[in-house]
Amino acid sequence: MGRFDSFAAPLAVGRAPVVTEPPDTPQDHLRALPAVHRLATAVARAELAERRTALLDGHVPSHDVVTGARERLRPSLRRVLNATGVVVHTNLGRAPLAPAARAAVAAAARGYANVELDLHTGARGSRHDHVAGLLCQLTGAQAALAVNNGAAAVLLAVAALADPGSEVVVSRGHLIEIGGGFRIPDVIAQAGAALVEVGTTNRTRAADYRAAMGERTAALLRVHPSNFRTLGFTEEVPVEAMCKLGPPVIDDVGSGVLADLELLGDEPAVRRSVRAGAAITCFSGDKLLGGPQAGLLVGTRNAIGRCACHPLARAMRIDKLSLAALEATLALYRDPEAVRSEIPVLAMLDAPAEVLAARARRLADLAAGEVVDAVARVGGGALPLLELEGPAVALDPGPDGADALAKALRMGDPAVVARIAGGRVLLDPRTLADDELDAAGAAVHAARG
Ligand SMILES: *Cc1c(COP(=O)(O)O)cnc(C)c1O
């Protein structure tokens, strides 16, 4: 049940159902405000109805009616200041967008766009054309396709290359769960193909794949173990050797590293799989690539063509806002120098020690905290072993303890999500922008107040 169910209806009454210009001036915004009595009545009704239901069910709400009404007026999806130090935080929406990508989203949201129209010919175009050229240029692939997330890209790749009844060969070391219950054996089953497991959890050789290959083999699938590592007595077949085995190779590289950053060296580069000859390489748009949620497939003309005309492609299609952000993000990759500073995820990972130190000192002043040494993580199921050392601001938890302070910070406006270590609340400056520090400082005082 939506929180605004009984709130939206009465407010909509009396609104002219005509197409109007979006409000622009402060006066327009003021005129668009609802009358006090209508707003108050709608909110009070919804709050009281919920209370009545709760009381009848035997629950006594812990907050008072006014707090409940105030909470009801706040949007559910809110701005959050990420003070966790986890750069690609899935719970916090992963990658913040570059300024150019934000501008592209705003422009696409504002009116109409040539999403599926070829402006030269006036004929119907493909939404994929807006990013396919850039993706090919950046990865060296012949063809490319964008869908709504990385999981969709993997499912589509397997479904398009493996007809029902055919076999997909996977190393036991690659039969992983990515998160949210997305497990490779289930994905292959959903695609209608049969899974053929080869090798062991820690060691798989080319001979294992060769022994399993036969007439019904549709593809060899590799999956990057993004969120964990097997260490010690391990062996894997490199993508180059796998591509020489014969059947088409699908390489799910997970994060989508397009930049040449030393720090990202442990993650598989998209270009490497393309150069090796993988039929399809899949990766996410909003992990280390630093763009919007999207799933990207690059590869041979034939394999990508099969993906594009598969019925699932329509069910997974990318929306125009993500497409706008993706095109703008990819365009930044044309300039290797701009990438490090313009893409927020890469800028945060690559932040110089003196920048972090200065930010930590300012934050400590604003929040009345103390600068301590700490370790941040990449997050988003990438580089799980990488520890990013840097300063953090430790807050004295006060009489109610660290959990209570962390909760008060989360419930504030703006919400601040911090990390708790050693009984103290830590604010990590790596994932805060310079222009967020004042707000973070004020939020700490409000949470304590
Ligand atoms: C993250 C990940 C996915 C899923 O991508 P989403 O964009 O989260 O849907 C698939 N495969 C691997 C190896 C991943 O790391």
The ligand as an SDF file (V2000), in Angstrom:
LIG
                    3D

 15 15  0  0  0  0  0  0  0  0999 V2000
   27.1250   -7.0910  -10.6170 C   0  0  0  0  0  0  0  0  0  0  0  0
   27.2610   -8.2570  -11.4890 C   0  0  0  0  0  0  0  0  0  0  0  0
   26.1870   -8.6710  -12.2930 C   0  0  0  0  0  0  0  0  0  0  0  0
   24.8460   -8.0150  -12.2410 C   0  0  0  0  0  0  0  0  0  0  0  0
   24.8870   -6.6870  -12.6770 O   0  0  0  0  0  0  0  0  0  0  0  0
   23.7470   -5.6570  -12.1910 P   0  0  0  0  0  0  0  0  0  0  0  0
   24.0810   -4.4280  -12.9590 O   0  0  0  0  0  0  0  0  0  0  0  0
   23.9000   -5.5330  -10.7170 O   0  0  0  0  0  0  0  0  0  0  0  0
   22.4330   -6.2450  -12.5710 O   0  0  0  0  0  0  0  0  0  0  0  0
   26.3730   -9.7690  -13.1000 C   0  0  0  0  0  0  0  0  0  0  0  0
   27.5480  -10.4220  -13.1270 N   0  0  0  0  0  0  0  0  0  0  0  0
   28.6130  -10.0470  -12.3780 C   0  0  0  0  0  0  0  0  0  0  0  0
   29.8780  -10.8290  -12.4640 C   0  0  0  0  0  0  0  0  0  0  0  0
   28.4950   -8.9470  -11.5390 C   0  0  0  0  0  0  0  0  0  0  0  0
   29.5410   -8.5610  -10.7920 O   0  0  0  0  0  0  0  0  0  0  0  0
  1  2  1  0
  2  3  1  0
  2 14  2  0
  3  4  1  0
  3 10  2  0
  4  5  1  0
  5  6  1  0
  6  7  2  0
  6  8  1  0
  6  9  1  0
 10 11  1  0
 11 12  2  0
 12 13  1  0
 12 14  1  0
 14 15  1  0
M  END
$$$$
